[in-house]
Every structure is written in C-alpha cells, then in structure tokens.
Amino acid sequence: MSWLFGYSRPQQPPSDEPPANGGEPAAAAPVNLSKAEKKAMEAYRFDSSALERAAQAARELERSRHAKDALEISKLQEMTRQQEQMAKIKEYEAAIEQSKVEQKRVDYEERRKTLQEETKQHQMRAQYQDQLAKTRYEEQLLQHQKSQDEILRKQEESVAKQEALRRATIEHEMELREKNKLKAIEAEARAKAKADRENRDITLEQIKLKAAENRTTILESIQTAGSVIGTGLNALVTDWDKTLAAAGGLSLLALGVYSAKGATSVAARFLEARIGKPTLVNETSRFSLLEAVKHPILTISRAVSNFKKPTDALGGVVLAPNLERRLRDIAIATKNTRMNKGFYRNLLMYGPPGTGKTLFSKKLAKHSGMEYAIMTGGDVAPMGKHAVAAIHKMFDWANTSRKGVLLFIDEADAFLRKRSSEHISEDLRAALNAFLYRTSDQSSRIMLVLASNTPQQFDSAINDRLDKMIEFGLPGLEERERLIRLYFDKFVLQPASQGKRRLNVDQFDYSLLCTKLAERTAGMSGRALSKLGVAWQAAAYASDDGRLTEQMCIDICDDAVQDHRQKMEWLSVEEKSRTMIPYLLDLPPLDKETDVKKATITELPETKEERKTKKKTKEVELEKL
Ligand SMILES: Nc1ncnc2c1ncn2[C@@H]1O[C@H](COP(=O)(O)OP(=O)(O)OP(=O)(O)O)[C@@H](O)[C@H]1O
C-alpha cells in the first residue's frame, strides 16, 4: 500500500523538465544568480512533488476499481493504530500506577525504618535512665550501709567502754570486799586467840573431866559384858545338851549361808551369759534383756533393722577401688561361711584413725547375718586382776550366740602387745594369756576382727592367729570427693529437701564445690570429712534464716583443714614416725604464715613437682628426727 501515499518510492530529484501529466513545472529555476541570492531563494522554495504525487495517487485511486476497499483498509489501519495507541496509553497508565505503588512502598519502608530507629532510641534512653537509677540506688544503699556500719561501730565502741567501766568497778568492788573480809577474819582470829588464852584453865579442866567420865563408862561396859558372857559360857559348859545343840545350829547356819551364796553366783553367771551384756562389750547388735529394759526404743529400732534384708557390706563406705574389691571378697566369703557353718577367719584391720574400720566391720556383720560386739582394748588394763574373768565371760557370752558373733576389738594393741615388753603389767599379761587360750582354735561361732593403728606392737602369738591383714589408708582425692558428696548429701541436701527442718541451701554448683573441697582436704580422714558435713548442717541451723551458702561451706572447710593440720603438727615424734609416716607424706605442709581462711576457692592446686619436692623434704626431716 505504500504506493498509495508514495513514501516508499525513491524521491525524484527535482527536475526542470515539465511533468509527464502536462502540469505546471514546479518552479522556474532562475538563471545567473549569485550565491547569496541563491541561498535566499532556497529559503522560500517549497517542494511540491509530494503533493503532486498525492494528487496523482488520488486520481489513480478514483479511477481504480478497488478504491473503496483501499479506503476501508486505510480506515482499518487507522483504527488498529488508534487501538495500539490506546493500548500504549493503558500501558503508560499502568506503569504510572505501578510507580505510584512503588513510591508508596518506599514511603512506608522509610516510615517503618524511622519508627524503628525512634523505638531503638527510646529504648536506649530508657535503658540509660534505668542504669542511672540503678547506680543511684546502689550508691544510696552503699551510703546507707556505710552510715549503718558507722553507727554500729560507734555503738560497739560505747558498749566496750561501758563494759570496761563495769569490769573495773566490779574488780574494785571485789578488791575492797576481799580486803574487808581479810580484816574481819584477822580480827576474829585475834579475838578468839585472846579468849582462848583467857579461858585456858577452864578448858583444861573441862577436858580432864570428860576423859575421866569416858574411862569410867568403858570400864563399866567391859565389866557388864564379861559377867554376861561368863554366866552364859558357864551354863553352856555345865549343860552338854545345850552345847551340842549350839554347835549343830552354827554348823547348819554356815552350810546354808555358803551354799546359798554359791548357788546364787552360779545362777547369776548363767543368767548373765544369756541375758546380760559382758562389761567388756561396749556395743552390740545382740538382743539383751537388760539393755531392752534400759533402752526400749533403741532395742526395738535395732530389732526392726535386723529383720530387714541383709545390706550391702560396702554401702555408705567409701574406699579405694582395690581395697573395696578385697573387702567385697571377704564379705562374700564370710557370708558363705556363716551359711555353711564353717570356720571364720580372723582379720586385722590397720591404718590411721577414722578410716572406716569399725564402720565396715559392722556392715560386714549385718551383711553376713551375724551379730557384732565391739570392745576396746584400752578397757582391759584398768580392770586389773578382774580382766581375766571379764575376758572369759565375754567369750562365754559370744559362744552362746546361734547366729555367730563378729567380735571387733578396737585399739587391740592396748592389751595384745608383746609379752616381752617391759611396759606390760602382770594383770595384762594374764589377760593376754586368757585371750590366747580362748582363741587358740578356729571358731565357727566367733569371728575375730582386730583393729589397730600400730599393729607392729602385737604379740607374735596374736599375729599367728590372724588370717588376713587389711590396710585402711587415708582417702585419696577421688575418695575424698565421694566422701564429701556423701556427707553433703546426707547432712545438708537430704534434710533441706525433706523440708521438715529449718534448713535451706543456696543455689550453687554443689558438684563443683565438692570437687574443689576435695582438693583442699588432702590428708583428712573419713571421720574428719563426715564431721565437715555435720559442721555445715550446724552452721545452717545457727544462721538467721537457716540458709547455707557456698561461702559458708568454704569457710567451714578451711577451718577444718587448718585444725587438721594443727593436729598433725601436735602429733608426737614417736607417733609420727611409728604410725603416720606414710600418711603424713601425703599431707601438704602447714604454713603458719598463710591464713587459709583468706584463701579463695579459685586458688590453683599444687603442681606434681611441688608435691614431690615437699614429700622429699618431709622424708628427710622425719629421718633426721
Ligand atoms: N571410708 C569411709 N567411708 C564412709 N565414711 C567413713 C569412712 N571412714 C570414716 N567414715 C566416717 O567416720 C566415722 C568413724 O569411722 P570408723 O569408726 O569406722 O573409723 P575407724 O577406722 O574405726 O577409726 P578408729 O581407729 O579411730 O576407731 C564413721 O562413722 C563414718 O561416718
């Protein structure tokens, strides 16, 4: 269709020739014009060729058969173009709307950020104000505390002054009273001496009269008694029947008295062996009628616990793993011996005090279904010549038990020491002999457990009777930690959790505390650690609100450590060298300069090298001693 409007045709250069259709020439080119004139002419020239071509086309169209169609097509084209224009307009409108939405979104985002920033600023300001208020409050508190302290200090000072004044007054008063008293006594003595001196003759006369009277009374009584006995004897001698009757009566009376005495003592011994508890036995799990009458509640509770299932022999006893293994074997063997009615083996337990010897022995008896009896070696010597009878009585009593008795002798070295020793008395020697006689054979009724801190003092015959020797050492680091946990739980956590008593515990890491305290308590025995638990409990009860804090635990532990070290220092040289060398070597030295109380829990423990050097130094010192 381009031909219709002629825009696709190549443009004809303007020519001077007349057009083919005979029309007018476009313009007559002026000839011989200067350049400037030509330029001026160019400005007014109009190219009419396009119009001409359009007119030509219109004419051709008029003549053409398809003129109408062409017009329709051009109309359609125009409409299409208009629709395209409309679509574009819509697109532009949509783009405008889109840009408006985008603008709104950006605005909203801006506003949100601004709001956020404002909130943040507000928060920061609030926090800062809060911080300021806190600081101000703390300062006020501090100020208040200071003033309180100052008041307290002044009050204390004034009380101390008053106290000093009061004491001085009392002392002065007492001094005066003492002086007055002395003066009174002196005056009294003087007056008495003067009176005595003046009444000397009268007093002497009185004494003489009294003595004469006494003499006369005694002489008269002797005369009367003599005459009565003489008359009686005279009558008896002269009458033979009376003499015989009197002799028979006296003999019968003597026989009656002696036989009654013998029968009573036999019956008493029999009853004592079955009902009572021998004097040498301090503690026993065995039922005794006398004990039941004396302590009924204790006896009932013991009887109830005896009916319970046998307990673990090592329950609640914390020992080194090796020792635990050995003791477990012994417990199993003892239980089987009892069940099979075999012969018991005698044990020796030795080691420093408070390491669980007695505790384990009791548990062993309970675990094996036996009864136990505890005696102390130190009780034998004071009994003197009665010790032999007491030992026999104890063995008789033990032999009457059907369950079997674990006879635990604490401090056994006190009476089972070497017979050749000069320090042993005759009575003690006799007691030892009696003991040796009663233990000469293996027994299926009595299991002997000797405990001693110095087993090297035993008589060789005693050593011969021992089947197993077990050393109870001081607890190591791990055992100490277990012990501390055990007693912290027993004495603090359990009563606190029951809530019956007035005891609370602060929130802190108990486990970490136990670990740290174990490091500090080197050289302390199980007994010392159990006392630590009791001390914590007591401190909590003593506090105002019944609350136990971490710092209280640490302070109490430090005190105990300090006391323990002091006790170790007090041990005599002999004791140190004889019994405690292996255990003392493990103990860190006591440094009097450092106040353990001030030390904090965060202190680093000694290094291995330091410990070794200290150990060596101590060894050398002990050797020198
Ligand atoms: N190994 C341990 N495990 C748990 N508790 C222990 C241990 N050792 C000691 N104790 C605590 O210490 C207390 C005293 O212990 P025990 O009487 O058994 O010591 P011991 O070795 O017989 O001392 P001693 O030679 O002075 O008689 C026990 O009742 C227990 O509370």
The ligand as an SDF file (V2000), in Angstrom:
LIG
                    3D

 31 33  0  0  0  0  0  0  0  0999 V2000
   35.7210  -44.9070  104.3480 N   0  0  0  0  0  0  0  0  0  0  0  0
   34.6950  -44.2820  104.9010 C   0  0  0  0  0  0  0  0  0  0  0  0
   33.5460  -44.1620  104.2230 N   0  0  0  0  0  0  0  0  0  0  0  0
   32.4880  -43.5300  104.7710 C   0  0  0  0  0  0  0  0  0  0  0  0
   32.5150  -42.9790  105.9980 N   0  0  0  0  0  0  0  0  0  0  0  0
   33.6420  -43.0600  106.7170 C   0  0  0  0  0  0  0  0  0  0  0  0
   34.7940  -43.7190  106.2020 C   0  0  0  0  0  0  0  0  0  0  0  0
   35.7570  -43.6410  107.1270 N   0  0  0  0  0  0  0  0  0  0  0  0
   35.2540  -42.9830  108.1710 C   0  0  0  0  0  0  0  0  0  0  0  0
   33.9860  -42.6270  107.9380 N   0  0  0  0  0  0  0  0  0  0  0  0
   33.1310  -41.8670  108.8640 C   0  0  0  0  0  0  0  0  0  0  0  0
   33.8520  -41.7200  110.0750 O   0  0  0  0  0  0  0  0  0  0  0  0
   33.1900  -42.3620  111.1490 C   0  0  0  0  0  0  0  0  0  0  0  0
   34.2050  -43.0870  112.0010 C   0  0  0  0  0  0  0  0  0  0  0  0
   34.7730  -44.1430  111.2630 O   0  0  0  0  0  0  0  0  0  0  0  0
   35.2470  -45.5080  111.9720 P   0  0  0  0  0  0  0  0  0  0  0  0
   34.8140  -45.5430  113.3840 O   0  0  0  0  0  0  0  0  0  0  0  0
   34.8360  -46.6380  111.1120 O   0  0  0  0  0  0  0  0  0  0  0  0
   36.8050  -45.3040  111.8960 O   0  0  0  0  0  0  0  0  0  0  0  0
   37.9300  -46.2560  112.4570 P   0  0  0  0  0  0  0  0  0  0  0  0
   38.8690  -46.5210  111.3500 O   0  0  0  0  0  0  0  0  0  0  0  0
   37.3250  -47.4300  113.1310 O   0  0  0  0  0  0  0  0  0  0  0  0
   38.6340  -45.2840  113.4950 O   0  0  0  0  0  0  0  0  0  0  0  0
   39.3100  -45.6250  114.9030 P   0  0  0  0  0  0  0  0  0  0  0  0
   40.5710  -46.3430  114.5910 O   0  0  0  0  0  0  0  0  0  0  0  0
   39.5390  -44.2830  115.4790 O   0  0  0  0  0  0  0  0  0  0  0  0
   38.3250  -46.4290  115.6670 O   0  0  0  0  0  0  0  0  0  0  0  0
   32.1890  -43.2920  110.5250 C   0  0  0  0  0  0  0  0  0  0  0  0
   31.0570  -43.4440  111.3080 O   0  0  0  0  0  0  0  0  0  0  0  0
   31.8570  -42.6220  109.2220 C   0  0  0  0  0  0  0  0  0  0  0  0
   30.8430  -41.6630  109.4000 O   0  0  0  0  0  0  0  0  0  0  0  0
  1  2  1  0
  2  3  1  0
  2  7  2  0
  3  4  2  0
  4  5  1  0
  5  6  2  0
  6  7  1  0
  6 10  1  0
  7  8  1  0
  8  9  2  0
  9 10  1  0
 10 11  1  0
 11 12  1  0
 11 30  1  0
 12 13  1  0
 13 14  1  0
 13 28  1  0
 14 15  1  0
 15 16  1  0
 16 17  2  0
 16 18  1  0
 16 19  1  0
 19 20  1  0
 20 21  2  0
 20 22  1  0
 20 23  1  0
 23 24  1  0
 24 25  2  0
 24 26  1  0
 24 27  1  0
 28 29  1  0
 28 30  1  0
 30 31  1  0
M  END
$$$$
